[in-house]
Amino acid sequence: MKHKVVSMVNYEYFKFGELFIKTRKNINAEFIIYNTQLSDRQNKILNDNDIKSIKISRKEFENKMMYLKFKFIKEQIQDCDLVTFVDFDTYFINDWGNIIFNRDFDIGITVRNDMVNKNCVRAFANGGVIFTKNNFSLNYDKKDWIIDYALKIMENGNDDNLFEYDIIFKTLENNKRPKHKRHFRSNLRCWCDQVFLSALVMKYFNNINEKVNINNEYKCYNFLKNKIMLLDADVFNSLDDIYHYNSNKNVFIRHLKDSGRSEFGEKTNLLGA
């Protein structure tokens, strides 16, 4: 089976991908980075590590960053069996290919059990890791594909089939929130990816009418002819201390996020000059 790992980055963010690049060899997959304004040195680093570089416009990157995740998945999955989209500040402990893609699903979402337990609806899922399987050869009706649906609902701002998307954004758009914490569905640069994935997780809990931990056994449910797979973020998208990145055989992908980026950014030698 052919597996692609897809990400995106710009000049300023490149330094946070040092572990991404160093651990790329742990994964049996083709690596593809959509990027803008990289320096010659940065492009050489990608090339030296057998990572394909695809240039995109700065305007598109800055204005539609999170929306673009799904667009790039759609572009890359046409000629392969599986696509994993990951943020550029992730890094890889173990190869998840055989474990994840032997399962029957259309989209795989990493669920944050701690946020579910706190009922923090905007963060039920993390948008930094998305698994997608190419099922088109199985008499799949492409017009109902979950990735096309994701693009559509982000463009339109809502959809009756996923009212949870609207519910979450109403909490984020609430004018009682501090101005710097208000986020709007019309902004395709941020939040729309996490809200969409969190809405799919919320729909699962609404269907079963209870909250349960999504553990290593994973959960799966059907939505608009698609099979939605829910996975434990602590295993497949772990927000953890960077010093533990070789310590746990049961973790597949780790994620620096804000605190890790701040800590790691002071130590990295993979700068963008």
C-alpha positions as CSV (number, residue, x, y, z in Angstrom):
1,M,0.0,0.0,0.0
2,K,1.2,3.5,-0.8
3,H,1.3,5.9,2.1
4,K,1.8,9.7,1.9
5,V,2.6,12.0,4.8
6,V,1.6,15.6,4.0
7,S,2.3,18.8,5.8
8,M,2.8,22.5,5.2
9,V,5.2,25.2,6.4
10,N,6.4,28.7,5.8
11,Y,9.9,30.3,6.3
12,E,9.3,31.4,10.0
13,Y,7.8,28.2,11.2
14,F,10.4,25.9,9.5
15,K,12.7,25.7,12.6
16,F,10.0,23.9,14.6
17,G,10.2,21.0,12.1
18,E,13.7,19.8,13.1
19,L,12.3,16.7,14.9
20,F,9.9,16.2,12.0
21,I,12.8,16.0,9.6
22,K,15.0,13.9,11.9
23,T,12.4,11.3,12.6
24,R,11.0,11.2,9.0
25,K,13.2,8.1,8.5
26,N,11.0,6.2,11.0
27,I,8.0,6.2,8.6
28,N,7.7,4.1,5.4
29,A,5.9,6.8,3.4
30,E,6.4,9.5,0.7
31,F,6.8,12.9,2.4
32,I,5.3,16.0,0.8
33,I,5.5,19.6,2.2
34,Y,3.5,22.4,0.8
35,N,5.4,25.6,1.6
36,T,5.8,29.3,1.0
37,Q,8.8,31.6,1.0
38,L,11.4,29.0,2.0
39,S,15.1,29.9,1.7
40,D,17.5,28.0,-0.5
41,R,18.9,26.4,2.6
42,Q,15.5,25.2,3.8
43,N,14.6,23.8,0.4
44,K,18.0,22.0,0.4
45,I,17.2,20.5,3.8
46,L,13.9,19.1,2.5
47,N,15.6,17.7,-0.6
48,D,18.5,16.1,1.3
49,N,15.9,14.3,3.5
50,D,13.9,13.0,0.5
51,I,10.9,15.3,1.2
52,K,9.0,16.6,-1.8
53,S,8.5,20.4,-1.8
54,I,5.4,22.0,-3.4
55,K,5.2,25.8,-3.5
56,I,2.0,27.6,-2.7
57,S,1.2,31.4,-2.6
58,R,1.9,33.3,0.6
59,K,-1.6,34.8,0.4
60,E,-3.3,31.4,0.3
61,F,-1.1,30.1,3.1
62,E,-1.8,33.1,5.4
63,N,-5.5,33.4,4.7
64,K,-6.7,29.7,4.4
65,M,-4.1,27.8,6.4
66,M,-6.4,25.3,8.2
67,Y,-8.8,25.0,5.3
68,L,-5.9,24.0,3.1
69,K,-5.2,20.8,5.1
70,F,-8.3,19.2,3.5
71,K,-7.5,20.6,0.1
72,F,-4.0,19.1,0.2
73,I,-5.4,15.8,1.4
74,K,-7.7,15.8,-1.6
75,E,-4.9,16.6,-4.0
76,Q,-2.6,13.9,-2.7
77,I,-4.9,11.0,-2.1
78,Q,-5.8,10.5,-5.8
79,D,-2.8,8.2,-6.5
80,C,-2.2,6.5,-3.2
81,D,-4.0,4.3,-0.6
82,L,-3.5,6.4,2.5
83,V,-2.7,10.0,3.4
84,T,-1.7,11.2,6.9
85,F,-1.8,15.0,7.3
86,V,0.4,16.2,10.1
87,D,1.4,19.6,11.4
88,F,5.0,20.5,10.8
89,D,5.7,20.6,14.5
90,T,5.0,16.9,14.9
91,Y,7.5,14.1,15.0
92,F,7.4,10.3,14.7
93,I,8.2,7.6,17.2
94,N,6.7,4.5,15.4
95,D,5.3,3.7,12.0
96,W,1.5,3.7,12.2
97,G,0.9,2.6,8.6
98,N,0.0,-1.1,9.1
99,I,-1.8,-0.4,12.4
100,I,-4.0,2.4,11.2
101,F,-4.7,1.6,7.6
102,N,-5.7,-2.0,8.0
103,R,-8.8,-0.6,9.6
104,D,-12.0,0.2,7.7
105,F,-12.5,4.0,7.7
106,D,-12.6,7.1,5.6
107,I,-11.3,9.7,8.1
108,G,-9.4,9.1,11.3
109,I,-9.6,11.8,14.1
110,T,-7.5,12.1,17.2
111,V,-9.7,12.7,20.2
112,R,-8.5,14.5,23.3
113,N,-10.1,12.6,26.2
114,D,-9.1,15.3,28.7
115,M,-11.1,17.9,26.8
116,V,-14.1,15.6,26.4
117,N,-14.1,15.0,30.1
118,K,-14.1,18.8,30.7
119,N,-16.8,19.3,28.0
120,C,-14.5,21.7,26.2
121,V,-16.4,21.3,22.9
122,R,-14.0,23.4,20.8
123,A,-11.1,21.0,21.6
124,F,-12.7,17.5,21.5
125,A,-10.3,16.8,18.6
126,N,-6.9,18.0,17.6
127,G,-6.5,19.1,14.0
128,G,-2.7,18.4,13.9
129,V,-3.1,14.8,12.7
130,I,-5.7,13.6,10.2
131,F,-5.8,10.1,8.7
132,T,-7.5,9.5,5.4
133,K,-8.0,6.4,3.4
134,N,-8.7,6.1,-0.4
135,N,-11.8,4.0,-0.7
136,F,-12.8,5.3,-4.2
137,S,-12.2,1.9,-5.8
138,L,-14.9,0.3,-3.6
139,N,-17.8,1.7,-5.6
140,Y,-17.4,4.9,-3.5
141,D,-19.7,7.8,-4.4
142,K,-17.1,10.5,-4.4
143,K,-19.6,13.4,-4.1
144,D,-20.3,12.2,-0.5
145,W,-16.7,11.9,0.5
146,I,-15.9,13.4,3.9
147,I,-13.0,15.5,2.7
148,D,-15.2,17.3,0.1
149,Y,-17.8,17.7,2.8
150,A,-15.2,19.3,5.1
151,L,-14.3,21.8,2.4
152,K,-18.0,22.6,1.8
153,I,-18.9,23.1,5.4
154,M,-15.9,25.4,6.0
155,E,-16.8,27.5,3.0
156,N,-20.5,27.7,3.9
157,G,-20.0,28.1,7.7
158,N,-22.7,25.5,8.6
159,D,-24.6,22.5,7.4
160,D,-27.8,20.8,8.7
161,N,-26.2,17.4,8.7
162,L,-23.6,18.6,11.2
163,F,-25.4,21.1,13.5
164,E,-22.6,20.6,16.0
165,Y,-20.3,22.7,13.8
166,D,-22.6,25.6,14.3
167,I,-23.0,25.0,18.0
168,I,-19.2,25.1,18.6
169,F,-18.7,28.2,16.5
170,K,-21.5,30.0,18.4
171,T,-19.5,29.5,21.6
172,L,-16.4,30.8,19.9
173,E,-18.1,33.8,18.3
174,N,-19.9,34.8,21.5
175,N,-19.3,38.5,22.2
176,K,-18.9,37.7,25.9
177,R,-15.6,36.0,25.2
178,P,-12.5,38.3,25.4
179,K,-11.7,39.8,22.0
180,H,-8.5,37.8,21.6
181,K,-10.3,34.5,22.2
182,R,-13.2,35.1,19.8
183,H,-12.9,33.1,16.6
184,F,-15.2,33.3,13.5
185,R,-16.3,30.6,11.1
186,S,-15.6,33.0,8.1
187,N,-11.8,32.8,9.0
188,L,-10.3,29.9,7.2
189,R,-6.9,30.5,8.6
190,C,-7.5,29.0,12.0
191,W,-10.0,27.0,14.1
192,C,-12.1,25.8,11.2
193,D,-10.2,22.5,11.0
194,Q,-10.4,21.7,14.8
195,V,-14.0,22.8,15.0
196,F,-15.0,20.5,12.1
197,L,-13.2,17.5,13.6
198,S,-14.5,18.3,17.1
199,A,-18.0,18.5,15.7
200,L,-17.6,15.0,14.3
201,V,-16.5,13.8,17.7
202,M,-19.5,15.6,19.3
203,K,-21.8,13.9,16.9
204,Y,-20.6,10.5,18.0
205,F,-21.2,11.4,21.6
206,N,-24.7,12.8,20.8
207,N,-25.5,9.5,19.0
208,I,-24.6,7.3,21.9
209,N,-25.8,9.8,24.5
210,E,-22.9,9.3,26.8
211,K,-19.2,10.2,27.2
212,V,-16.6,7.5,26.9
213,N,-12.9,7.5,26.6
214,I,-11.6,6.9,23.1
215,N,-8.8,4.4,23.9
216,N,-6.4,2.2,21.9
217,E,-9.3,0.1,20.8
218,Y,-10.7,3.1,18.9
219,K,-14.3,3.7,18.0
220,C,-16.0,3.9,14.6
221,Y,-19.4,5.3,13.4
222,N,-21.1,6.1,10.1
223,F,-21.8,9.7,9.0
224,L,-23.1,10.6,5.5
225,K,-22.0,7.3,4.0
226,N,-18.5,7.8,5.6
227,K,-16.8,5.8,8.3
228,I,-15.5,8.0,11.0
229,M,-12.7,6.5,13.1
230,L,-11.9,8.1,16.5
231,L,-8.5,7.5,18.0
232,D,-6.8,8.4,21.3
233,A,-4.7,11.6,20.8
234,D,-2.4,10.4,23.6
235,V,-1.3,7.6,21.3
236,F,-1.5,9.2,17.8
237,N,-1.1,12.9,18.5
238,S,0.5,13.2,21.9
239,L,1.1,16.7,23.3
240,D,4.1,15.8,25.4
241,D,7.5,16.9,26.7
242,I,10.0,17.0,23.8
243,Y,12.6,15.2,26.0
244,H,10.5,12.1,25.9
245,Y,10.4,11.7,22.2
246,N,12.2,8.3,22.2
247,S,10.7,6.9,25.4
248,N,7.4,5.3,24.7
249,K,6.8,2.4,22.3
250,N,3.0,2.8,22.5
251,V,3.1,6.4,21.0
252,F,3.2,6.9,17.3
253,I,3.1,10.7,16.8
254,R,4.1,13.5,19.2
255,H,3.2,17.1,18.8
256,L,5.2,20.1,20.2
257,K,2.3,22.6,20.3
258,D,2.8,26.0,21.9
259,S,4.8,25.2,25.0
260,G,7.0,22.6,23.2
261,R,7.6,25.0,20.3
262,S,8.7,27.8,22.7
263,E,11.1,25.4,24.5
264,F,12.4,23.7,21.4
265,G,12.7,26.9,19.4
266,E,15.4,28.2,21.7
267,K,17.5,25.0,21.2
268,T,17.0,24.2,17.6
269,N,19.9,24.7,15.1
270,L,17.6,24.2,12.0
271,L,17.1,27.9,11.4
272,G,15.8,29.3,8.2
273,A,18.6,31.5,7.0
